Amino acid sequence: MTFREGSKVIYPRLGICRVTGLVEHVIGGSRVKFYSLKPVDHQDSTIILVPVNKAVGVGVRRLIDRAEIPKLLRFLGKDIEVASDHRKRNARNAERISSGEIFQVADSLKSMTKLSKGKSLSPEEQQTLARARALLVKEIAHVTKLSSDKVEEIIDNALAGKRPRAKQIAA
């Protein structure tokens, strides 16, 4: 998968980035091409360099297609088993979020939301829940051009098993 300058992509754990170009560096005597990514939500000068040949492997991907959003919302409404061992659960959630794959992030959000209904979450679990939620909200809001508040409402409804109306996600 290749990305062009100006394209918007998802970088795992960070969210939406703009491809600002290709740069080449010599590393160990070999020329290596990198995508230069600038996070959309950060006003500072943070630039992320990702080797072109490893971009997909580290989870860089295109934003979700608008047509996939209803499928994602239905996925959020399905029941999920939550691991009882908090160490395994935390490791699995960290792995899901770092994958960058939107359905994996949604899976993490689902499991942490379900868990939060039955018990108080640890600070680490609260952070995981907040991070997964923020990543989904930002991406869906960006793709649909809806406000973050509206997307949060849609996600909450989906997590509660309510089906979204097509008008809610059409922009």
C-alpha positions, 0 to 999 in steps of 0.5 A: 500500500502506498500513500501520496503526499497530502493523504491522510492516514492513521498511525496507531495510538496517535490517530490521523496524520497527513503524509507530508512527503517522502524523505530518504536517509542513509542508514547503515550504508543503505538508502531508506525511504520514509513517509513523513507524517504530521499528526493532524491534531497536534499543533507542534512540530512533531513529525513521524518518520515511518519506513515505506517498506514497514508502514503497513507492518506498523499499522499505518493505514488509510482512514475508514471508508464512509461505507464501512462505518455502519458495519463498525457501529453494528460491530460495537453493538455486538456482545463480547467476552471480557477476559477475567485476568486483568493482565491478559486483558490489559495486554490484549487491549494494548495490542489491539490499540497498537495494531491501528486496525479500527475494528481492533480498537473498537473491540478494545472499546467494547470490552472496556465499556462492558467491563466498566458497567460491572466494576470500577476500572483501574487507572490503566484501564480508564486510560485504555478506554479513553484512548480507544474511544478518542481514536474512534471518535476522531476518525469517524468525525473526520470521515463523516464531518460530524462533530465529535459530540455527535459521533460520541452520541452515535458510538454510545448508542451503538455500544448500547445496541441501538442501530444508527439511522443512515442520516446520522452518519451521512454528511 
